[in-house]
Amino acid sequence: MVNTSLKLSLAGVLAAYVYYLAGPLAYRTLMLWGFLSSPGPENDSLFVAATVTAIADTAYCEDIHYHAPSGTLFTACEDNDETRHKWFPPLTNFDDPELARRSRGSIHVINPKTLQSRRLKFENFDGPFITHGIDVISDTDQPDGTVAVYVFAVNHVPVPDYRKAGQTPHARSQIEIFHHVLGSSTIRHVRSVWHPLIRAPNDIFASSATSFFVTNDHRYVDHGLMRAIEDLYARAKWTDVVHVQLDSLAAPGDDATAGVHATVAVSDMHNSNGLGHGRSPREILITSCSSGVLHIGQVSLDAVSGHDSNVTIVESIEVDAISDNPSYFSDPFSSGLADDRSGFVTAGVARPMEMTLNQRKRTAKDPVKVVYVKPSLTAASGTGSRTRGEQRVLFADSGSRIRTASAAVLVAIDPATHGSARAGDSDGGAQGPRKAMLFVTGFQSKNIIAVEVDL
């Protein structure tokens, strides 16, 4: 009897200990994946009356970036409804590689004031182009008065011998580098980049024309049990961020491997996904998408080569939502710390457990959530500490106006254009309330949307 009671007591203690260890993690996973929420995301009713503009000719654009020096938005779009739903390696969709080989995605510039999208004509490039994450940086070597940029883009091309039965991996994803002169109608392909360490590329952080970081979002690139575990279990830290250094922008004979050197910059990450530029040139934002964590890192230089090399994570923010591509909003109208609206923005799917079932359904509605995170002022640099910051939902939708949000950026609106502040409006200031235009896009959304939001 005593032995039985002792065994029961020990079992109870063990069960309590297991719950103590796994309970919070299990609850957070269920919350993030939508198992504990209603079909529409919370706070959706707050945004029903919001005036949302769908930007024409922006179909299936996974990423969007704001190039502040030129005041221009850049995005890469799949364009084709059939291609997106029959070939998208990030979702283990390899249904039609032949269709993918004919795919000709596109790169667009968008005027954030007129909300007009302009499709750029490719030079020296004939695809295939299956779009995903991008980055945009200024070309600092241009003559005075000329504004130009480099655009880096993930391209999920099928392997050359994709017809071979049982071929794994199915995709030979690579990075494309383009050059665009602002105001022109064309974008020139500079070169392709491939390296064995670039296995499942998702997003890019470029520090120069010949140096960039790229995330590998999964170890298991095909569907199956291990892929499911990798997505759902936040302690399955099996992915990484790779640094790529090019000897030159030249690629003799169109050899994507020519002069390409790569090393692992960050290892042991869970679902390393989106990348973004932070508050300083050497601050890099990295998301662990399916566990809803925004990592803030610092890029370090190699002591020998003088090139970018490793990334040190100094802070990790637990966001209350799936967090795909991150961006940083720098408030140009701030008059001081108390008035500063600068912060991080993440976008994601509100119910990913449904999205995984809907990915081949062209008319499905996958709810979305965009979260604003004001960074902590107390997190100690270099500690790798976990914080929450100040968070609020900027926008949410049931999927009727935008589907599968994967990136969002804020563009500030001059408070002077809103006139005098309302009486008693503590946030308004002398010139008017603080607002911004929020641009949201999704890899399975038929349009990028724009909506005015309060800061």
Number of C-alpha atoms within 10 A of each C-alpha: 6 7 8 9 10 11 12 12 12 12 12 12 12 12 12 13 12 11 13 11 11 11 13 11 16 15 12 17 21 16 17 25 22 22 15 13 14 9 14 19 20 15 14 16 13 13 16 14 7 12 11 16 15 18 18 14 17 25 24 27 31 29 30 29 25 24 15 12 9 14 12 16 21 20 28 30 31 25 22 15 14 15 23 25 19 17 26 23 25 16 15 17 18 19 15 16 22 14 15 23 20 15 23 18 21 21 25 21 21 21 14 19 11 8 17 13 20 16 18 16 14 17 13 11 16 11 16 17 23 29 29 26 31 30 27 26 20 20 18 14 9 12 9 7 6 12 17 20 20 23 26 25 28 26 25 26 24 24 17 12 10 19 12 10 7 8 11 12 16 23 23 21 23 21 23 20 21 23 22 20 16 15 11 10 14 16 23 18 18 19 21 22 23 20 18 9 18 24 22 26 29 30 29 27 24 23 19 15 22 14 20 20 26 30 29 23 28 24 16 20 20 19 11 10 10 14 15 12 13 21 20 20 16 22 15 15 17 18 23 25 29 25 25 24 20 18 12 13 16 15 18 11 7 12 13 18 16 20 15 18 15 19 16 18 20 20 15 13 21 26 30 32 30 31 30 22 21 21 15 8 10 16 19 25 25 30 31 26 28 25 26 25 27 32 23 25 23 20 18 16 14 11 9 6 8 9 12 21 23 21 23 18 21 18 24 23 21 21 24 18 27 33 32 34 30 30 27 22 21 18 19 13 15 13 9 8 8 7 14 15 19 21 22 23 26 32 31 30 31 31 28 20 16 18 20 12 10 15 20 18 11 14 11 16 21 29 27 30 29 28 23 24 23 19 18 14 7 8 16 11 13 12 12 17 14 15 17 17 19 13 17 13 19 21 22 27 27 23 20 13 20 24 28 29 33 30 28 29 27 29 22 21 19 15 19 14 10 14 12 14 18 14 7 8 11 10 14 19 16 14 15 18 22 23 19 19 18 22 25 32 30 28 24 27 26 25 24 32 21 21 17 20 18 11 18
